[in-house]
Amino acid sequence: MVMAFSLGGKRNQTWRMLLIIGILVLFARSFKASIEVLETPKKIVSAFRIDSTSAVENSSIEMLRTSEEIDSAMPTKFTFENSVGWLKSRGRHSNANETLMTFEYVQNLILNNDPNYGNVLKQTLCPEESTFMNWQSREEAKNLDFIKSLAARLIFLVLHEHQYGPARKEALARREKTEEERLDFFRENKLGLFDYECDPDTKYLVVEYRTQGGFGQTVNTGHNPIQLGYSLGRVVIYKQFYRKANRLADCPRRDMQCMLLPMSPCVLDLPKQQSDYSVITNEDFDKYYKKNISLSEELLSQRVLLYAQGSYGLTPPAHVTERYIEDISRLFVRSKRDFGVIDGGTDHPWNLDEELLEQVYAFLRKEKGFVNTASLLYQMRPNLKAQREIDRLMKKALPEDFDSDKSIGLAIRDGDKCRRESECMPFENYIEMLGEFSIKRTLARKNTNVTGAQTNGTIANVTSLYDTIVLTSECKHMLDARFNFTHKVPFRFVVNEEDVA
């Protein structure tokens, strides 16, 4: 796994900053968890598998059964009728319709949750070969790192089910149309491939997010709305109500979907008058989130609640964590039923058991803020254009012998942060800190007591496991400074030559 430093700072006004963040995150291999199945019954999930290893290049359907077997496995007909009001609405806030998007790719995200293929997990920044994307055996689950990573995966998949589940019936109904019928349907109603009305009883939390902050600020202030909407059982949708252009975005819609996948395929016909929605005030939020006082019946009865993105992510209250635990448990039990696992058996499709899940639950109850950390994986799902660009930059920047387990990520922000929010240092100070840090991390990985390994205030006779620094900065002089240290430190530098600096 890549260890990461983030120091100093200047905000960047282009979406390419996300790609740089993505490169650093992509190196991480710390998510060592087992994949679970979500809520769709096996008779639906297993009828087809969409091969989207590269959704950009080859999106096709690999049939796993004969047509007769598929027909017998699925119900005779999926009924879902879109309302005329939604189809013809001028207030419908459609999702981005990328040129790289395909019907099969979107269907895959909504329908195909088979854990054997991990297609849902491919939305994340985690690379294909990472442990996050691959199965782990129960025998390997002997340490806290595994439990932590498993918790991150399960939370991600619960959030995905929460945000995508209401579109499932509609997706199945659309699948019954011929390709020509679908094209006519999209064209006549001016729909994009990622636009779904979703189940009529779906409730929403529509969030007006900040448009003028940096990327880190935007993501950090997104924790509270995600946990609020999830705990209330409401699909979370981000919306810029006043059409303020997001300073990080450069596509025509000028919002976060220039860089990231939609929060949900559900597209809302936005309320036109105040009677159609209610606003969650800061007072309402504080009572619910900090004091566990339920929202009023008037608020809970509204189909649409509005919430303005506010403070940085707060530690979620215990009732939010308990909801995650309940949903993980529910999906675990359902997957056993759907895959025909006999009660008391150990052959579970998640390759997990109740004992291991209890360790996950204990970890979540102890580390109360971890659900925010894990939800970052859901917030930072790059869209297909960003995925393709990240893959290109990764291929160009990484040497063939690159080993993330021997690498440290160093992101130096050296702009306005130095003048207002923090003290910035010369490049050599960062290198000195990394030298000390690499030794301490080496000792930790070897389960060696750091204090016991110290002699006269220095760490002696320890060979670092790290030999590479992945360096990024928005300031060119910081990137160029590495040339003065190439032959002076036991590290090689890996940089993206197309960095924003």
Order of alpha helices (4+ residues) and beta strands (2+ residues): beta-alpha-alpha-beta-beta-alpha-alpha-alpha-alpha-alpha-alpha-beta-alpha-alpha-beta-beta-alpha-alpha-beta-alpha-alpha-alpha-alpha-beta-alpha-alpha-beta-beta-beta-alpha-beta
